[in-house]
């Protein structure tokens, strides 16, 4: 079941890709790989933390 809405997903994908790009361009540190988490949650549409906190940004209609 999805709990991440369309706008939230788009923002997560953009942030994830931006962070991952830091591995290859810019400071080139391994910290950029943290962007994999928002990228995956954006692509899948489900966030475990949202489940724990009882949040849902999906449009129910």
C-alpha distance matrix in Angstrom:
0.0 3.8 6.6 9.5 11.6 14.0 17.0 15.4 14.2 17.8 19.5 17.7 18.7 22.2 22.7 21.5 23.9 26.6 26.5 26.5 29.5 31.4 31.7 33.8 35.4 36.8 37.1 35.7 34.3 31.6 29.8 28.3 26.0 24.0 22.6 20.5 18.0 17.3 17.6 14.9 12.4 13.5 13.3 9.9 8.4 7.1 9.9 11.0 13.7 11.8 10.1 13.8 15.3 13.1 12.6 10.4 12.1 10.1 12.5 11.7 14.3
3.8 0.0 3.8 5.8 8.0 10.4 13.3 11.7 10.6 14.1 15.8 14.3 15.4 18.8 19.4 18.5 20.9 23.5 23.6 23.9 26.7 28.6 29.3 31.2 32.6 33.9 34.3 33.2 32.0 29.6 27.5 25.8 23.9 21.8 20.0 18.4 15.8 14.5 14.9 12.8 9.9 10.4 10.7 7.9 5.2 4.8 8.0 10.2 12.4 10.1 9.8 13.5 14.3 12.4 10.9 8.2 9.0 7.1 10.1 10.4 13.1
6.6 3.8 0.0 3.8 6.5 9.9 11.9 9.8 9.9 13.6 14.4 13.1 15.1 18.1 18.2 17.9 20.7 22.7 22.7 23.6 26.4 27.9 28.9 31.1 32.2 33.0 33.3 32.5 31.2 29.0 26.5 25.0 23.5 20.9 19.3 18.3 15.3 13.6 14.9 13.4 9.8 10.4 12.0 9.8 6.4 5.2 6.6 9.0 10.1 7.1 7.5 11.2 11.2 9.3 7.3 4.6 5.9 5.5 9.0 9.9 13.2
9.5 5.8 3.8 0.0 3.8 6.8 8.4 6.1 6.2 9.8 10.6 9.6 11.7 14.5 14.7 14.8 17.5 19.4 19.7 20.7 23.3 24.9 26.2 28.2 29.0 29.9 30.4 29.8 28.7 26.8 24.3 22.5 21.3 18.8 16.7 16.2 13.5 11.1 12.2 11.6 8.0 7.5 9.8 8.7 5.0 5.6 6.7 10.1 10.7 8.1 10.0 13.2 12.7 11.6 8.7 6.1 5.1 5.3 9.0 11.1 13.9
11.6 8.0 6.5 3.8 0.0 3.8 5.7 5.2 6.0 8.7 10.1 10.4 12.2 14.3 15.3 16.1 18.2 19.9 20.9 22.1 24.1 26.0 27.6 29.3 29.8 30.7 31.6 31.2 30.5 28.9 26.4 24.3 23.4 21.2 18.7 18.4 16.3 13.3 13.9 13.9 10.9 9.0 11.0 10.8 7.2 9.1 10.5 13.9 14.2 11.4 13.3 16.5 15.5 14.0 10.7 7.5 4.6 3.9 6.5 9.6 11.6
14.0 10.4 9.9 6.8 3.8 0.0 3.8 5.4 5.1 6.2 8.7 9.9 10.6 12.4 14.3 15.2 16.6 18.4 20.0 21.0 22.6 24.8 26.6 27.8 28.1 29.2 30.6 30.2 30.0 28.6 26.4 23.8 23.2 21.4 18.4 18.2 16.8 13.6 13.3 13.9 11.7 8.7 10.2 11.1 8.3 11.2 13.0 16.7 17.1 14.7 16.8 19.9 19.0 17.8 14.4 11.3 8.2 7.1 8.4 11.8 12.8
17.0 13.3 11.9 8.4 5.7 3.8 0.0 3.8 5.4 5.1 6.2 8.6 10.0 10.7 12.3 14.1 15.5 16.6 18.3 20.0 21.2 23.1 25.4 26.6 26.5 27.2 28.6 28.6 28.4 27.5 25.0 22.4 22.4 20.5 17.4 18.1 16.7 13.1 13.4 14.9 12.6 9.6 11.9 13.5 10.7 13.2 14.0 17.6 17.3 15.1 17.9 20.5 19.1 18.3 14.7 12.3 8.7 9.2 10.4 14.1 15.2
15.4 11.7 9.8 6.1 5.2 5.4 3.8 0.0 3.8 5.5 5.2 6.2 8.7 10.1 10.6 12.0 14.3 15.4 16.4 18.2 19.9 21.5 23.5 25.3 25.4 25.9 26.9 26.8 26.2 25.0 22.3 20.1 19.9 17.5 14.8 15.5 13.6 10.1 11.1 12.4 9.8 7.4 10.6 11.7 8.9 10.6 10.7 14.2 13.7 11.7 14.7 17.2 15.9 15.6 12.0 10.2 7.3 8.7 11.2 14.5 16.5
14.2 10.6 9.9 6.2 6.0 5.1 5.4 3.8 0.0 3.8 5.5 5.1 6.2 8.7 9.9 10.3 12.2 14.2 15.3 16.3 18.2 20.3 21.9 23.4 23.9 25.0 26.1 25.5 25.1 23.6 21.4 18.8 18.2 16.4 13.4 13.3 11.9 8.5 8.5 9.5 7.4 4.2 6.9 8.6 6.5 9.1 10.0 13.8 14.2 12.7 15.3 18.0 17.5 17.2 14.0 11.9 9.5 9.7 12.3 15.4 17.2
17.8 14.1 13.6 9.8 8.7 6.2 5.1 5.5 3.8 0.0 3.8 5.5 5.2 6.2 8.6 9.8 10.7 12.3 14.3 15.4 16.6 18.9 20.9 21.9 22.0 23.1 24.7 24.3 24.4 23.5 21.4 18.4 18.3 17.0 13.5 14.1 13.6 10.0 9.2 11.4 10.3 6.6 8.6 11.3 9.9 12.8 13.6 17.3 17.5 16.2 19.0 21.5 20.8 20.6 17.2 15.2 12.3 12.5 14.4 17.8 19.0
19.5 15.8 14.4 10.6 10.1 8.7 6.2 5.2 5.5 3.8 0.0 3.8 5.5 5.2 6.1 8.4 10.0 10.5 12.2 14.2 15.3 17.0 19.4 20.8 20.5 21.1 22.4 22.4 22.3 21.6 19.1 16.4 16.9 15.1 11.9 13.3 12.6 8.8 9.2 12.0 10.7 7.8 10.7 13.3 11.7 13.7 13.5 16.9 16.3 15.3 18.6 20.6 19.5 19.9 16.5 15.2 12.4 13.8 16.0 19.5 21.1
17.7 14.3 13.1 9.6 10.4 9.9 8.6 6.2 5.1 5.5 3.8 0.0 3.8 5.5 5.2 5.9 8.5 9.8 10.5 12.0 14.0 15.6 17.4 19.2 19.6 20.4 21.2 20.8 20.3 19.0 16.6 14.1 13.9 12.0 8.9 9.9 8.8 5.0 5.9 8.5 7.3 5.2 8.5 10.7 9.8 11.2 10.7 13.9 13.7 13.3 16.4 18.3 17.8 18.5 15.5 14.6 12.6 14.0 16.8 19.9 22.0
18.7 15.4 15.1 11.7 12.2 10.6 10.0 8.7 6.2 5.2 5.5 3.8 0.0 3.8 5.5 5.0 6.1 8.5 9.9 10.5 12.1 14.5 16.0 17.3 17.9 19.3 20.6 19.7 19.7 18.6 16.8 13.7 13.3 12.4 8.8 9.1 9.5 6.4 4.6 7.7 8.1 5.3 6.9 10.2 10.4 12.6 12.8 16.2 16.6 16.4 19.1 21.2 21.1 21.7 18.7 17.4 15.3 15.9 18.5 21.5 23.1
22.2 18.8 18.1 14.5 14.3 12.4 10.7 10.1 8.7 6.2 5.2 5.5 3.8 0.0 3.8 5.5 5.3 6.1 8.6 10.0 10.6 12.8 15.1 16.0 15.8 16.9 18.6 18.3 18.8 18.3 16.4 13.1 13.8 13.1 9.4 11.0 11.8 8.7 7.6 11.2 11.6 8.9 10.7 14.0 13.9 16.1 15.9 19.2 19.0 18.9 21.9 23.8 23.2 24.0 20.9 19.7 17.2 18.2 20.4 23.8 25.2
22.7 19.4 18.2 14.7 15.3 14.3 12.3 10.6 9.9 8.6 6.1 5.2 5.5 3.8 0.0 3.8 5.5 5.0 6.1 8.6 9.8 11.0 13.4 15.1 14.9 15.4 16.4 16.4 16.3 15.8 13.4 10.5 11.5 10.2 6.9 9.5 9.9 7.0 7.4 11.1 11.3 9.6 12.1 14.9 14.7 16.0 15.0 17.7 17.1 17.5 20.7 22.0 21.4 22.7 19.9 19.4 17.3 19.0 21.6 24.9 26.8
21.5 18.5 17.9 14.8 16.1 15.2 14.1 12.0 10.3 9.8 8.4 5.9 5.0 5.5 3.8 0.0 3.8 5.4 5.2 6.1 8.5 10.2 11.6 13.5 14.3 15.3 16.1 15.2 14.8 13.6 11.7 8.7 8.6 7.8 4.0 5.9 7.1 5.1 4.5 8.2 9.4 8.4 10.2 12.9 13.6 14.7 13.8 16.4 16.4 17.3 20.1 21.4 21.5 22.9 20.4 19.8 18.3 19.6 22.5 25.5 27.5
23.9 20.9 20.7 17.5 18.2 16.6 15.5 14.3 12.2 10.7 10.0 8.5 6.1 5.3 5.5 3.8 0.0 3.8 5.5 5.1 6.1 8.8 10.3 11.2 11.9 13.6 15.1 14.0 14.6 13.9 12.8 9.2 9.5 10.1 6.5 7.8 10.2 8.7 6.7 10.2 12.2 10.6 11.4 14.7 15.8 17.5 17.1 19.8 20.1 20.8 23.5 25.1 25.1 26.4 23.7 22.9 21.0 21.9 24.5 27.6 29.2
26.6 23.5 22.7 19.4 19.9 18.4 16.6 15.4 14.2 12.3 10.5 9.8 8.5 6.1 5.0 5.4 3.8 0.0 3.8 5.5 5.1 6.8 9.5 10.5 10.0 10.9 12.5 12.3 13.1 13.3 11.8 8.3 10.1 10.5 7.4 10.1 12.1 10.4 9.6 13.3 14.7 13.2 14.7 17.9 18.5 20.0 19.1 21.6 21.3 22.1 25.1 26.3 26.0 27.5 24.8 24.3 22.3 23.6 26.2 29.5 31.1
26.5 23.6 22.7 19.7 20.9 20.0 18.3 16.4 15.3 14.3 12.2 10.5 9.9 8.6 6.1 5.2 5.5 3.8 0.0 3.8 5.4 5.3 7.5 9.8 10.0 10.4 10.9 10.4 10.2 10.0 8.1 4.7 6.9 7.0 4.8 8.1 10.1 9.4 9.4 12.7 14.2 13.7 15.3 18.0 18.7 19.5 18.1 20.1 19.6 21.0 23.9 24.7 24.6 26.6 24.2 24.2 22.7 24.4 27.3 30.3 32.4
26.5 23.9 23.6 20.7 22.1 21.0 20.0 18.2 16.3 15.4 14.2 12.0 10.5 10.0 8.6 6.1 5.1 5.5 3.8 0.0 3.8 5.3 5.6 7.6 9.1 10.8 11.4 9.6 9.8 8.9 8.4 4.7 5.3 7.3 5.2 6.9 10.1 10.2 9.1 11.9 14.3 14.0 14.7 17.4 18.9 19.8 18.9 20.7 20.9 22.5 25.0 25.9 26.4 28.2 26.0 25.7 24.4 25.6 28.6 31.4 33.4
29.5 26.7 26.4 23.3 24.1 22.6 21.2 19.9 18.2 16.6 15.3 14.0 12.1 10.6 9.8 8.5 6.1 5.1 5.4 3.8 0.0 3.8 5.3 5.4 5.9 8.1 9.9 8.5 10.1 10.5 10.5 6.9 8.7 10.8 8.7 10.6 13.7 13.3 11.9 15.0 17.4 16.4 17.0 20.1 21.5 22.9 22.1 24.2 24.3 25.6 28.3 29.3 29.5 31.2 28.8 28.4 26.7 27.8 30.5 33.6 35.2
31.4 28.6 27.9 24.9 26.0 24.8 23.1 21.5 20.3 18.9 17.0 15.6 14.5 12.8 11.0 10.2 8.8 6.8 5.3 5.3 3.8 0.0 3.8 5.4 5.1 5.6 6.3 5.6 6.9 8.3 8.0 5.2 8.3 10.2 9.2 11.8 14.5 14.5 14.0 17.0 19.0 18.6 19.6 22.5 23.7 24.5 23.2 25.0 24.5 26.2 29.0 29.6 29.6 31.7 29.5 29.5 28.0 29.6 32.4 35.5 37.4
31.7 29.3 28.9 26.2 27.6 26.6 25.4 23.5 21.9 20.9 19.4 17.4 16.0 15.1 13.4 11.6 10.3 9.5 7.5 5.6 5.3 3.8 0.0 3.8 6.0 7.5 7.3 4.4 5.4 5.9 7.4 5.1 6.9 9.9 9.8 11.3 14.5 15.3 14.5 16.9 19.5 19.5 20.1 22.6 24.3 25.0 23.7 25.1 25.1 27.1 29.6 30.1 30.6 32.8 30.8 30.9 29.7 31.1 34.1 37.0 39.0
33.8 31.2 31.1 28.2 29.3 27.8 26.6 25.3 23.4 21.9 20.8 19.2 17.3 16.0 15.1 13.5 11.2 10.5 9.8 7.6 5.4 5.4 3.8 0.0 3.8 6.9 8.1 5.4 8.2 9.4 11.1 8.7 10.2 13.4 12.6 13.9 17.3 17.8 16.4 18.9 21.7 21.2 21.4 24.3 26.1 27.2 26.4 28.1 28.2 30.0 32.5 33.2 33.7 35.7 33.5 33.3 31.8 32.9 35.7 38.7 40.4
35.4 32.6 32.2 29.0 29.8 28.1 26.5 25.4 23.9 22.0 20.5 19.6 17.9 15.8 14.9 14.3 11.9 10.0 10.0 9.1 5.9 5.1 6.0 3.8 0.0 3.8 6.5 5.7 9.1 11.3 12.3 9.9 12.5 15.0 13.9 15.9 19.1 18.9 17.8 20.8 23.2 22.3 22.9 26.1 27.5 28.7 27.8 29.7 29.4 31.0 33.8 34.5 34.6 36.5 34.2 33.9 32.2 33.5 36.1 39.3 40.9
36.8 33.9 33.0 29.9 30.7 29.2 27.2 25.9 25.0 23.1 21.1 20.4 19.3 16.9 15.4 15.3 13.6 10.9 10.4 10.8 8.1 5.6 7.5 6.9 3.8 0.0 3.8 5.5 8.4 11.5 11.8 10.2 13.5 15.3 14.7 17.4 20.0 19.8 19.3 22.5 24.5 23.7 24.8 27.9 28.9 29.9 28.5 30.3 29.6 31.2 34.2 34.6 34.4 36.6 34.2 34.4 32.6 34.3 36.9 40.2 42.0
37.1 34.3 33.3 30.4 31.6 30.6 28.6 26.9 26.1 24.7 22.4 21.2 20.6 18.6 16.4 16.1 15.1 12.5 10.9 11.4 9.9 6.3 7.3 8.1 6.5 3.8 0.0 3.8 5.6 9.2 9.6 9.2 12.5 14.2 14.5 17.2 19.6 19.9 20.0 22.8 24.7 24.5 25.8 28.5 29.6 30.1 28.3 29.6 28.8 30.8 33.7 33.7 33.6 36.1 34.1 34.6 33.2 35.1 38.0 41.1 43.1
35.7 33.2 32.5 29.8 31.2 30.2 28.6 26.8 25.5 24.3 22.4 20.8 19.7 18.3 16.4 15.2 14.0 12.3 10.4 9.6 8.5 5.6 4.4 5.4 5.7 5.5 3.8 0.0 3.8 6.8 8.4 7.7 10.3 12.8 13.3 15.3 18.1 18.9 18.5 21.0 23.4 23.4 24.2 26.8 28.3 28.8 27.3 28.5 28.1 30.3 32.9 33.0 33.4 35.8 33.9 34.2 33.0 34.6 37.6 40.6 42.6
34.3 32.0 31.2 28.7 30.5 30.0 28.4 26.2 25.1 24.4 22.3 20.3 19.7 18.8 16.3 14.8 14.6 13.1 10.2 9.8 10.1 6.9 5.4 8.2 9.1 8.4 5.6 3.8 0.0 3.8 5.4 6.3 8.5 10.6 12.1 14.1 16.4 17.7 17.9 20.0 22.1 22.7 23.8 26.0 27.4 27.4 25.5 26.3 25.8 28.3 30.7 30.5 31.0 33.7 32.1 32.8 31.9 33.7 36.9 39.7 42.1
31.6 29.6 29.0 26.8 28.9 28.6 27.5 25.0 23.6 23.5 21.6 19.0 18.6 18.3 15.8 13.6 13.9 13.3 10.0 8.9 10.5 8.3 5.9 9.4 11.3 11.5 9.2 6.8 3.8 0.0 3.8 5.3 5.8 8.2 10.3 11.5 13.8 15.7 15.9 17.5 19.8 20.8 21.7 23.5 25.2 24.9 23.0 23.5 23.3 26.0 28.1 28.0 28.8 31.4 30.1 30.8 30.3 32.0 35.3 37.9 40.3
29.8 27.5 26.5 24.3 26.4 26.4 25.0 22.3 21.4 21.4 19.1 16.6 16.8 16.4 13.4 11.7 12.8 11.8 8.1 8.4 10.5 8.0 7.4 11.1 12.3 11.8 9.6 8.4 5.4 3.8 0.0 3.8 5.3 5.8 8.3 10.4 11.9 13.4 14.4 16.3 17.9 18.9 20.5 22.1 23.3 22.9 20.6 21.2 20.5 23.1 25.5 25.2 25.7 28.5 27.0 27.9 27.4 29.4 32.8 35.4 38.0
28.3 25.8 25.0 22.5 24.3 23.8 22.4 20.1 18.8 18.4 16.4 14.1 13.7 13.1 10.5 8.7 9.2 8.3 4.7 4.7 6.9 5.2 5.1 8.7 9.9 10.2 9.2 7.7 6.3 5.3 3.8 0.0 3.8 5.3 5.8 8.3 10.5 11.5 11.7 14.1 16.0 16.5 17.8 20.0 21.2 21.4 19.6 20.8 20.4 22.6 25.1 25.4 25.8 28.1 26.3 26.7 25.8 27.5 30.7 33.5 35.8
26.0 23.9 23.5 21.3 23.4 23.2 22.4 19.9 18.2 18.3 16.9 13.9 13.3 13.8 11.5 8.6 9.5 10.1 6.9 5.3 8.7 8.3 6.9 10.2 12.5 13.5 12.5 10.3 8.5 5.8 5.3 3.8 0.0 3.8 5.1 5.7 8.3 10.3 10.2 11.7 14.0 15.1 15.9 17.7 19.4 19.3 17.7 18.7 18.9 21.2 23.3 23.7 24.6 26.8 25.3 25.6 25.1 26.5 29.8 32.3 34.7
24.0 21.8 20.9 18.8 21.2 21.4 20.5 17.5 16.4 17.0 15.1 12.0 12.4 13.1 10.2 7.8 10.1 10.5 7.0 7.3 10.8 10.2 9.9 13.4 15.0 15.3 14.2 12.8 10.6 8.2 5.8 5.3 3.8 0.0 3.8 5.4 6.1 8.0 9.3 10.7 12.1 13.6 15.2 16.5 17.6 17.1 15.0 15.8 15.5 17.9 20.2 20.3 21.0 23.4 22.0 22.6 22.3 24.0 27.5 29.9 32.6
22.6 20.0 19.3 16.7 18.7 18.4 17.4 14.8 13.4 13.5 11.9 8.9 8.8 9.4 6.9 4.0 6.5 7.4 4.8 5.2 8.7 9.2 9.8 12.6 13.9 14.7 14.5 13.3 12.1 10.3 8.3 5.8 5.1 3.8 0.0 3.8 5.4 5.7 6.2 8.7 10.2 10.8 12.3 14.4 15.4 15.6 14.1 15.8 15.7 17.5 20.0 20.8 21.2 23.1 21.2 21.2 20.3 21.8 25.1 27.8 30.1
20.5 18.4 18.3 16.2 18.4 18.2 18.1 15.5 13.3 14.1 13.3 9.9 9.1 11.0 9.5 5.9 7.8 10.1 8.1 6.9 10.6 11.8 11.3 13.9 15.9 17.4 17.2 15.3 14.1 11.5 10.4 8.3 5.7 5.4 3.8 0.0 3.8 5.8 5.0 6.0 8.6 9.8 10.4 12.0 13.8 13.9 12.9 14.4 15.3 17.1 19.0 20.1 21.2 22.8 21.1 20.9 20.4 21.4 24.7 27.1 29.4
18.0 15.8 15.3 13.5 16.3 16.8 16.7 13.6 11.9 13.6 12.6 8.8 9.5 11.8 9.9 7.1 10.2 12.1 10.1 10.1 13.7 14.5 14.5 17.3 19.1 20.0 19.6 18.1 16.4 13.8 11.9 10.5 8.3 6.1 5.4 3.8 0.0 3.8 5.4 5.3 6.2 8.5 10.0 10.7 11.8 11.1 9.5 10.8 11.4 13.4 15.4 16.3 17.4 19.1 17.6 17.7 17.6 18.8 22.4 24.5 27.2
17.3 14.5 13.6 11.1 13.3 13.6 13.1 10.1 8.5 10.0 8.8 5.0 6.4 8.7 7.0 5.1 8.7 10.4 9.4 10.2 13.3 14.5 15.3 17.8 18.9 19.8 19.9 18.9 17.7 15.7 13.4 11.5 10.3 8.0 5.7 5.8 3.8 0.0 3.8 5.5 5.1 5.9 8.5 9.9 10.1 10.2 8.9 11.3 11.4 12.4 15.0 16.4 16.7 18.1 15.9 15.7 14.9 16.3 19.6 22.2 24.7
17.6 14.9 14.9 12.2 13.9 13.3 13.4 11.1 8.5 9.2 9.2 5.9 4.6 7.6 7.4 4.5 6.7 9.6 9.4 9.1 11.9 14.0 14.5 16.4 17.8 19.3 20.0 18.5 17.9 15.9 14.4 11.7 10.2 9.3 6.2 5.0 5.4 3.8 0.0 3.8 5.6 5.1 6.2 8.6 9.9 11.0 10.9 13.6 14.5 15.2 17.4 19.3 19.9 20.8 18.6 17.7 16.5 17.1 20.3 22.8 24.9
14.9 12.8 13.4 11.6 13.9 13.9 14.9 12.4 9.5 11.4 12.0 8.5 7.7 11.2 11.1 8.2 10.2 13.3 12.7 11.9 15.0 17.0 16.9 18.9 20.8 22.5 22.8 21.0 20.0 17.5 16.3 14.1 11.7 10.7 8.7 6.0 5.3 5.5 3.8 0.0 3.8 5.3 5.1 6.0 8.2 8.7 9.1 11.4 13.3 14.1 15.6 17.6 18.9 19.6 17.8 16.8 16.4 16.6 19.9 21.9 24.1
12.4 9.9 9.8 8.0 10.9 11.7 12.6 9.8 7.4 10.3 10.7 7.3 8.1 11.6 11.3 9.4 12.2 14.7 14.2 14.3 17.4 19.0 19.5 21.7 23.2 24.5 24.7 23.4 22.1 19.8 17.9 16.0 14.0 12.1 10.2 8.6 6.2 5.1 5.6 3.8 0.0 3.8 5.5 5.2 5.6 5.5 5.6 8.6 10.2 10.5 12.2 14.5 15.4 15.9 14.0 13.1 12.8 13.2 16.7 18.7 21.2
13.5 10.4 10.4 7.5 9.0 8.7 9.6 7.4 4.2 6.6 7.8 5.2 5.3 8.9 9.6 8.4 10.6 13.2 13.7 14.0 16.4 18.6 19.5 21.2 22.3 23.7 24.5 23.4 22.7 20.8 18.9 16.5 15.1 13.6 10.8 9.8 8.5 5.9 5.1 5.3 3.8 0.0 3.8 5.6 5.2 7.4 8.3 11.8 13.0 12.4 14.6 17.1 17.4 17.6 15.0 13.4 12.0 12.1 15.2 17.7 19.8
13.3 10.7 12.0 9.8 11.0 10.2 11.9 10.6 6.9 8.6 10.7 8.5 6.9 10.7 12.1 10.2 11.4 14.7 15.3 14.7 17.0 19.6 20.1 21.4 22.9 24.8 25.8 24.2 23.8 21.7 20.5 17.8 15.9 15.2 12.3 10.4 10.0 8.5 6.2 5.1 5.5 3.8 0.0 3.8 5.7 8.4 10.4 13.6 15.5 15.1 16.5 19.4 20.2 20.0 17.7 15.8 14.6 13.8 16.6 18.7 20.4
9.9 7.9 9.8 8.7 10.8 11.1 13.5 11.7 8.6 11.3 13.3 10.7 10.2 14.0 14.9 12.9 14.7 17.9 18.0 17.4 20.1 22.5 22.6 24.3 26.1 27.9 28.5 26.8 26.0 23.5 22.1 20.0 17.7 16.5 14.4 12.0 10.7 9.9 8.6 6.0 5.2 5.6 3.8 0.0 3.8 5.6 8.4 11.2 13.8 13.3 14.0 17.0 18.3 17.8 16.1 14.1 13.8 12.7 15.7 17.2 19.2
8.4 5.2 6.4 5.0 7.2 8.3 10.7 8.9 6.5 9.9 11.7 9.8 10.4 13.9 14.7 13.6 15.8 18.5 18.7 18.9 21.5 23.7 24.3 26.1 27.5 28.9 29.6 28.3 27.4 25.2 23.3 21.2 19.4 17.6 15.4 13.8 11.8 10.1 9.9 8.2 5.6 5.2 5.7 3.8 0.0 3.8 6.9 10.2 12.3 10.8 11.8 15.2 15.8 15.0 12.8 10.5 10.0 9.0 12.1 13.8 16.1
7.1 4.8 5.2 5.6 9.1 11.2 13.2 10.6 9.1 12.8 13.7 11.2 12.6 16.1 16.0 14.7 17.5 20.0 19.5 19.8 22.9 24.5 25.0 27.2 28.7 29.9 30.1 28.8 27.4 24.9 22.9 21.4 19.3 17.1 15.6 13.9 11.1 10.2 11.0 8.7 5.5 7.4 8.4 5.6 3.8 0.0 3.8 6.6 9.1 8.0 8.4 11.7 12.9 12.3 10.8 9.3 10.1 9.8 13.4 14.5 17.4
9.9 8.0 6.6 6.7 10.5 13.0 14.0 10.7 10.0 13.6 13.5 10.7 12.8 15.9 15.0 13.8 17.1 19.1 18.1 18.9 22.1 23.2 23.7 26.4 27.8 28.5 28.3 27.3 25.5 23.0 20.6 19.6 17.7 15.0 14.1 12.9 9.5 8.9 10.9 9.1 5.6 8.3 10.4 8.4 6.9 3.8 0.0 3.8 5.5 5.3 6.6 9.0 10.1 10.5 9.3 9.2 10.4 11.4 15.2 16.5 19.7
11.0 10.2 9.0 10.1 13.9 16.7 17.6 14.2 13.8 17.3 16.9 13.9 16.2 19.2 17.7 16.4 19.8 21.6 20.1 20.7 24.2 25.0 25.1 28.1 29.7 30.3 29.6 28.5 26.3 23.5 21.2 20.8 18.7 15.8 15.8 14.4 10.8 11.3 13.6 11.4 8.6 11.8 13.6 11.2 10.2 6.6 3.8 0.0 3.8 5.4 5.1 6.4 8.7 9.8 9.9 10.9 13.0 14.2 17.9 18.6 22.1
13.7 12.4 10.1 10.7 14.2 17.1 17.3 13.7 14.2 17.5 16.3 13.7 16.6 19.0 17.1 16.4 20.1 21.3 19.6 20.9 24.3 24.5 25.1 28.2 29.4 29.6 28.8 28.1 25.8 23.3 20.5 20.4 18.9 15.5 15.7 15.3 11.4 11.4 14.5 13.3 10.2 13.0 15.5 13.8 12.3 9.1 5.5 3.8 0.0 3.8 5.3 5.1 6.1 8.4 8.3 10.4 12.4 14.6 18.2 19.3 22.9
11.8 10.1 7.1 8.1 11.4 14.7 15.1 11.7 12.7 16.2 15.3 13.3 16.4 18.9 17.5 17.3 20.8 22.1 21.0 22.5 25.6 26.2 27.1 30.0 31.0 31.2 30.8 30.3 28.3 26.0 23.1 22.6 21.2 17.9 17.5 17.1 13.4 12.4 15.2 14.1 10.5 12.4 15.1 13.3 10.8 8.0 5.3 5.4 3.8 0.0 3.8 5.5 5.1 5.7 4.8 6.6 8.9 11.2 14.6 15.7 19.3
10.1 9.8 7.5 10.0 13.3 16.8 17.9 14.7 15.3 19.0 18.6 16.4 19.1 21.9 20.7 20.1 23.5 25.1 23.9 25.0 28.3 29.0 29.6 32.5 33.8 34.2 33.7 32.9 30.7 28.1 25.5 25.1 23.3 20.2 20.0 19.0 15.4 15.0 17.4 15.6 12.2 14.6 16.5 14.0 11.8 8.4 6.6 5.1 5.3 3.8 0.0 3.8 5.5 5.0 6.2 7.8 11.0 12.3 15.6 15.7 19.5
13.8 13.5 11.2 13.2 16.5 19.9 20.5 17.2 18.0 21.5 20.6 18.3 21.2 23.8 22.0 21.4 25.1 26.3 24.7 25.9 29.3 29.6 30.1 33.2 34.5 34.6 33.7 33.0 30.5 28.0 25.2 25.4 23.7 20.3 20.8 20.1 16.3 16.4 19.3 17.6 14.5 17.1 19.4 17.0 15.2 11.7 9.0 6.4 5.1 5.5 3.8 0.0 3.8 5.6 7.9 10.6 13.8 15.7 18.9 19.0 22.8
15.3 14.3 11.2 12.7 15.5 19.0 19.1 15.9 17.5 20.8 19.5 17.8 21.1 23.2 21.4 21.5 25.1 26.0 24.6 26.4 29.5 29.6 30.6 33.7 34.6 34.4 33.6 33.4 31.0 28.8 25.7 25.8 24.6 21.0 21.2 21.2 17.4 16.7 19.9 18.9 15.4 17.4 20.2 18.3 15.8 12.9 10.1 8.7 6.1 5.1 5.5 3.8 0.0 3.8 5.6 9.1 12.1 14.6 17.6 18.0 21.8
13.1 12.4 9.3 11.6 14.0 17.8 18.3 15.6 17.2 20.6 19.9 18.5 21.7 24.0 22.7 22.9 26.4 27.5 26.6 28.2 31.2 31.7 32.8 35.7 36.5 36.6 36.1 35.8 33.7 31.4 28.5 28.1 26.8 23.4 23.1 22.8 19.1 18.1 20.8 19.6 15.9 17.6 20.0 17.8 15.0 12.3 10.5 9.8 8.4 5.7 5.0 5.6 3.8 0.0 3.8 6.8 10.3 12.3 14.9 14.8 18.6
12.6 10.9 7.3 8.7 10.7 14.4 14.7 12.0 14.0 17.2 16.5 15.5 18.7 20.9 19.9 20.4 23.7 24.8 24.2 26.0 28.8 29.5 30.8 33.5 34.2 34.2 34.1 33.9 32.1 30.1 27.0 26.3 25.3 22.0 21.2 21.1 17.6 15.9 18.6 17.8 14.0 15.0 17.7 16.1 12.8 10.8 9.3 9.9 8.3 4.8 6.2 7.9 5.6 3.8 0.0 3.8 6.7 9.4 12.1 12.9 16.5
10.4 8.2 4.6 6.1 7.5 11.3 12.3 10.2 11.9 15.2 15.2 14.6 17.4 19.7 19.4 19.8 22.9 24.3 24.2 25.7 28.4 29.5 30.9 33.3 33.9 34.4 34.6 34.2 32.8 30.8 27.9 26.7 25.6 22.6 21.2 20.9 17.7 15.7 17.7 16.8 13.1 13.4 15.8 14.1 10.5 9.3 9.2 10.9 10.4 6.6 7.8 10.6 9.1 6.8 3.8 0.0 3.8 5.6 8.5 9.4 13.0
12.1 9.0 5.9 5.1 4.6 8.2 8.7 7.3 9.5 12.3 12.4 12.6 15.3 17.2 17.3 18.3 21.0 22.3 22.7 24.4 26.7 28.0 29.7 31.8 32.2 32.6 33.2 33.0 31.9 30.3 27.4 25.8 25.1 22.3 20.3 20.4 17.6 14.9 16.5 16.4 12.8 12.0 14.6 13.8 10.0 10.1 10.4 13.0 12.4 8.9 11.0 13.8 12.1 10.3 6.7 3.8 0.0 3.8 6.5 8.9 11.9
10.1 7.1 5.5 5.3 3.9 7.1 9.2 8.7 9.7 12.5 13.8 14.0 15.9 18.2 19.0 19.6 21.9 23.6 24.4 25.6 27.8 29.6 31.1 32.9 33.5 34.3 35.1 34.6 33.7 32.0 29.4 27.5 26.5 24.0 21.8 21.4 18.8 16.3 17.1 16.6 13.2 12.1 13.8 12.7 9.0 9.8 11.4 14.2 14.6 11.2 12.3 15.7 14.6 12.3 9.4 5.6 3.8 0.0 3.8 6.0 8.8
12.5 10.1 9.0 9.0 6.5 8.4 10.4 11.2 12.3 14.4 16.0 16.8 18.5 20.4 21.6 22.5 24.5 26.2 27.3 28.6 30.5 32.4 34.1 35.7 36.1 36.9 38.0 37.6 36.9 35.3 32.8 30.7 29.8 27.5 25.1 24.7 22.4 19.6 20.3 19.9 16.7 15.2 16.6 15.7 12.1 13.4 15.2 17.9 18.2 14.6 15.6 18.9 17.6 14.9 12.1 8.5 6.5 3.8 0.0 3.8 5.6
11.7 10.4 9.9 11.1 9.6 11.8 14.1 14.5 15.4 17.8 19.5 19.9 21.5 23.8 24.9 25.5 27.6 29.5 30.3 31.4 33.6 35.5 37.0 38.7 39.3 40.2 41.1 40.6 39.7 37.9 35.4 33.5 32.3 29.9 27.8 27.1 24.5 22.2 22.8 21.9 18.7 17.7 18.7 17.2 13.8 14.5 16.5 18.6 19.3 15.7 15.7 19.0 18.0 14.8 12.9 9.4 8.9 6.0 3.8 0.0 3.8
14.3 13.1 13.2 13.9 11.6 12.8 15.2 16.5 17.2 19.0 21.1 22.0 23.1 25.2 26.8 27.5 29.2 31.1 32.4 33.4 35.2 37.4 39.0 40.4 40.9 42.0 43.1 42.6 42.1 40.3 38.0 35.8 34.7 32.6 30.1 29.4 27.2 24.7 24.9 24.1 21.2 19.8 20.4 19.2 16.1 17.4 19.7 22.1 22.9 19.3 19.5 22.8 21.8 18.6 16.5 13.0 11.9 8.8 5.6 3.8 0.0
